[in-house]
Amino acid sequence: NVKPFLAKNSDLKKTFDKYNHLDGKVLPAMGYSEKELRELERLIKRINPEVIVTGTPVDISHVIKVEGYRMIRATYELEITEGEGKVLTLIKSVIE
């Protein structure tokens, strides 16, 4: 579960507060600024996952430094449809 590792003032904490349907199993990359990427690196290292499954539109393995962690890139095609929860369902199907 990702939530216990979030700093109180982190941008990702704000993201979880805003998108409360995220259940804590997903660590979202909400931006690619230098600050956001370094925060993502720090959290990954604190969480110490067995594997990182990345589903970002770009291959972030070239822009974050997480040596020593196995990273798998999930690829997908996304079709925008009416209704909520479609992307979350897709992400859950990849990680479960």
C-alpha positions as CSV (number, residue, x, y, z in Angstrom):
1,N,0.0,0.0,0.0
2,V,1.5,3.3,-1.1
3,K,-0.4,5.7,1.2
4,P,1.6,5.2,4.4
5,F,4.7,6.3,2.6
6,L,3.4,9.7,1.4
7,A,4.7,12.8,3.0
8,K,2.1,15.1,4.5
9,N,3.0,17.9,2.2
10,S,3.9,15.9,-1.0
11,D,2.2,16.6,-4.3
12,L,1.3,12.9,-4.5
13,K,-0.5,13.2,-1.2
14,K,-2.5,16.0,-2.7
15,T,-3.2,13.8,-5.7
16,F,-4.5,10.9,-3.5
17,D,-6.7,13.4,-1.7
18,K,-8.1,14.8,-5.0
19,Y,-8.5,11.4,-6.7
20,N,-9.8,9.4,-3.7
21,H,-10.9,6.5,-5.8
22,L,-7.2,5.4,-6.0
23,D,-6.9,2.7,-3.5
24,G,-3.3,3.0,-2.6
25,K,-2.0,0.1,-4.8
26,V,-1.1,2.6,-7.6
27,L,1.6,5.2,-7.3
28,P,0.6,7.8,-10.0
29,A,3.1,9.8,-12.0
30,M,1.1,13.0,-12.2
31,G,3.8,15.0,-14.0
32,Y,7.3,15.0,-15.4
33,S,8.8,18.1,-13.9
34,E,12.2,17.6,-12.2
35,K,10.6,18.0,-8.8
36,E,7.8,15.5,-9.6
37,L,10.3,12.9,-10.9
38,R,12.6,13.2,-7.9
39,E,9.6,12.8,-5.5
40,L,8.5,9.7,-7.5
41,E,12.1,8.3,-7.1
42,R,12.1,9.0,-3.4
43,L,8.8,7.3,-2.9
44,I,9.7,4.3,-4.9
45,K,12.8,3.8,-2.8
46,R,10.9,4.2,0.4
47,I,8.2,1.7,-0.7
48,N,10.9,-0.7,-1.8
49,P,8.7,-2.7,-4.3
50,E,9.5,-6.1,-5.6
51,V,8.7,-4.8,-9.1
52,I,7.6,-1.6,-10.7
53,V,4.9,-1.8,-13.3
54,T,4.9,1.4,-15.3
55,G,1.9,2.3,-17.4
56,T,2.9,5.9,-18.3
57,P,2.5,7.2,-21.8
58,V,6.2,7.7,-22.0
59,D,9.0,5.3,-20.9
60,I,10.0,6.8,-17.6
61,S,12.8,4.4,-17.1
62,H,15.0,6.9,-18.9
63,V,14.1,9.8,-16.6
64,I,13.9,8.4,-13.1
65,K,16.8,6.8,-11.3
66,V,15.7,3.6,-9.6
67,E,18.6,1.2,-10.1
68,G,18.2,-2.1,-8.5
69,Y,14.5,-2.3,-9.1
70,R,12.9,-4.5,-11.8
71,M,10.7,-2.3,-14.0
72,I,8.1,-3.7,-16.4
73,R,6.4,-1.4,-18.9
74,A,2.7,-2.1,-19.5
75,T,1.6,-1.0,-22.8
76,Y,-2.0,-0.4,-23.8
77,E,-4.4,1.4,-26.1
78,L,-6.8,3.8,-24.5
79,E,-10.2,4.6,-25.9
80,I,-12.1,7.4,-24.1
81,T,-15.7,6.4,-23.4
82,E,-18.5,7.8,-21.3
83,G,-18.5,7.0,-17.6
84,E,-16.1,7.0,-14.7
85,G,-13.7,4.3,-13.6
86,K,-12.6,3.0,-17.0
87,V,-8.9,3.8,-16.6
88,L,-8.8,2.6,-13.0
89,T,-10.3,-0.7,-14.1
90,L,-7.6,-1.0,-16.8
91,I,-4.8,-0.3,-14.3
92,K,-6.2,-2.8,-11.8
93,S,-6.3,-5.5,-14.5
94,V,-2.6,-4.9,-15.2
95,I,-1.4,-5.1,-11.6
96,E,-3.6,-7.9,-10.2
